[in-house]
């Protein structure tokens, strides 16, 4: 199971949780291989060019569906060269501010940003990353202008918010719980339509000032194109069994993720929709590859 990120990130953690449990229904060990670099393009290409026998799988996520709009010369075609197997989980993000901020809710943030156009800053982990796209979607829907400040990683961006070097940050929940509990950052709203079970008192962006806002990070599993349908369906059944188990649901919840298995056809349609949605957003904001 190939992961396009270094060990320790949310995609890697998810891959290791799933790989460990998949070995039982598949009757053989599943090994995680980290191939970080080029915003997951290296890992994607590695699997796209692997034998179509079902023995090489890819953890795919939001970033992979952004790349086609940012990079013209990818060595693979996401929809042509990979076979969707199943979605695995989604990870709602949280809109965060510094505790000293006067912002108490989404309406406050919109009002503040409109009163100071181009002054408020938001952190991210690079152009095309989920925090970048979530913030830019917020800018577009709220008709405000906040300034992008990219960092090398999520930990750097979180520290930047906690030290008030930036005003806003969109992040997954699990990685920032210690800072939230210590009062070093403040949660304003959740990015998905539904509230988070781990933060039930935090409203959604949709319900607290920006109707229609809905965004999340997601991860699923793909195989190389050409894998026989029977193998794809066997893998899909095994993934569904693993992901919907009570033990896995609890493990995912700790990481701020929710199980979301589906059929190969549903996952293919989802990926196609994500590519188109991200392409529109990239065009609107004029983002360029770094």
Secondary structure, 3 states (H helix, E strand, C coil): CEECCCCCCHHHHHHHHHHHHHHHHHCCCCCCEECCCHHHHHHHHHHHCCCCCCCCEEEEEHHHHHHHHHCCCCCCCHHHHEEEEEEEEEEEEEEEECCCCCCCCHHHHHHHHHHCCCCCEEEECCCCCHHHHHHHHHHHHHCCCCEEEECCCHHHHHHHHHCCCCCEEEEECHHHHHHHHCCCCEEEEECCCCCCHHHCCCCECCCCCCCCCCCEEEEEEEEECCCCHHHHHHHHHHHHHHHCCHHHHHHHHHCCCEECCCCHHHHHHHHHHHHHHHHHHHHHHCCCCC
